[in-house]
Amino acid sequence: MMKKNTKSIKLKKYIKGVLFALFFIFFVGGIIFPFIWQFLNSFKNQKDLFSIPPTFWPSEWTLQNYIDVFERQPFLLYLKNSTVISLVSTALSVSIGCLASYAVSRTDIKGKKVFMLVLLSITLLPPITIINPIYKMMKNLRLLNTYWGLALAITTTQLPMAVWFLSTFFKSVPNTLEESAMIDGASIFKCFYKIIMPLVAPGLFTVSILVFITAWNQYLFAQVLNPLKIRRTVTVGITLYQTDYTVPWGTMCAASIVITVPLIIVVLLLQRKIISGILDGGVKE
Amino acid sequence: MQKQKAKMGYIFIIPSIVLVLVFIVYPVINTINMSLYDLRIQTLAEGKKFVGFDNYIKLFSDKTFIESLKFTLMFTVVAVTLETLIGMIFALIMNKAIPGQGIIRTAVLVPWAIPTIVSGLMWQFMYSDQYGIINLILSKLHLIQDYIPWLIEKNTAIIAVIIADVWKTTPYMSLLILSGLQTVPESLYEAASLDGANKVQRFFRITLPIIKPVVVVAILFRVLATFRIYDLVVALTSGGPADGTQSLSLYTIKTYFNFGNLGYGATLAVVTFIISLLISFLFMDALKTKMEKV
């Protein structure tokens, strides 16, 4: 009787292990596969890309697709534009959001709730509702096809996330810390940047990563506000390799790897920060 | 001291308020106003003509609008339902102390980090009927005999868009649900198993009620984000075949910038806004709990 029991427990454990392994392969494989496939395709020559049925490995590894990415369009310029716009958006969102979060969570200003409610409704607002007036406004201000125009638009959409997320960080700094510093004669402003800012720095860092990735991936505003080559971003650029007559898949696969790899590296290096950012900023708080 | 601090608070909040007024409040009012006019790029010289609610009446006879609304709503319901169910299963597994947890969590971030426009192009190539990997895999598994022309027929194109969206957003959903699961105290499970509750009972009686607020807010944000789907259809189908996967956002953009019909485009934008608002009202309780924490 005893023996049978331990045996069935062992069997159960074994089955569980196999089920888990299957899940693991299915889950991780399913999630990663499209990216891996794209990666392999980017090194294939024309013959491999359009072979019927498709072959998994490239018969010869070629860099021609990557050369084409930069020869057919000024992709290096697009990369620079995307980088600058994402950095400016990040700096703006974090600094403006940081000030607002401090005001909301640590001072007695009136209308806090209304302000937070307005921010919350921005996240619920479809960008399509504001796109044309913003386009007209940028046109009148001569901010179309500039770094600042697009960065400002992106900042506005990212502000709610930044403020919601950062205000929980600001709240977690104990009041006594600030009070004792003030008793020692520090001014309010000094308290802000000498005592509170260093304590919320990890939060600022997480928000920066999240805003940067969103800004880099932005398509709708980038397409409408920066249509000209000179300030075009990578997400818009990649859609322009295809014409009505040809779809150069090799080039597009290579371009998508060029766009995505910086992000994947960021994700791999900072995954803990990003996950905590998504978890706290999304809904938890 | 507090007064002085409040003064600083007001100064600190000014940049945000300016940004919101200029880039959100004014554009929303402007769009609503524009939706009451007949204004086209082609006849810009003649100026705009006030037409009242004519644009809104036109919606009812606009087949393209009705088709795109139908597609967008259907897509939203199906995609978010799948994302939530699959995301829940993933989250439950990720919540267990299992080997390879780090790999799973990193893998989960990959689809999230890839720009939607890039993932759309990626899937477009995978769906290609002869060169595509999807048909190859399906035929190798003997699930299909003939290759499916995924993006050429309307019904399969809709399924294709849904699959691509589920792939992109389920991982994110599972992380959000996981954040809820991690707040469930272990002691509750122990007490329940002492009372003889099985796993299924424990899930429905303990886990689900506790994580419900988190899941509901996550669903709300996913529903609204899915409802404004734009990038994915642009890259994957361009709204085709025959407008079969044309989302409301895509139709609005086309009306604005391709057809140059600014008045009617604004009307479509307002309708998208109103539907988003109605959806938010459905989730009012969840939003209230979020606001209470301010």
Interface residues (C-beta under 8 A of the other chain):
Chain A: F20 F23 F24 F27 V28 G30 I31 I32 P34 F35 W37 Q38 N41 L49 F50 S51 I52 P53 P54 I96 G97 L99 A100 Y102 A103 V104 R106 T107 D108 I109 K112 K113 F115 M116 L117 V118 L119 L120 S121 I122 T123 L124 L125 P126 P127 I128 T129 I130 I131 N132 P133 I134 K136 M137 L152 A153 T155 T156 L159 V163 S167 M182 I188 F189 F192 I213 W216 N217 Y219 L220 V224 T235 I238 T239 W249 M252 C253 S256 I259 T260 L263 I264 V266 V267 L268 Q271 I274 I275 I278 L279 D280 G282 V283 K284 E285
Chain B: M1 Q2 Q4 K5 A6 M8 G9 Y10 F12 I13 P15 S16 I17 L19 V20 V22 F23 I24 Y26 P27 V28 N30 T31 M34 F90 I93 I98 G100 I103 I104 R105 T106 A107 V108 L109 V110 P111 W112 A113 I114 P115 T116 I117 V118 S119 L121 M122 W123 F125 M126 Q130 Y131 G132 I133 L136 W167 P171 Y172 L175 L176 L178 S179 G180 T183 V214 V217 A218 F221 L224 F227 R228 Y230 D231 V234 A235 L248 S249 T252 I253 Y256 F257 L262 G265 A266 L268 A269 V270 T272 F273 S276 L277 S280 L287 K290 M291 K293 V294
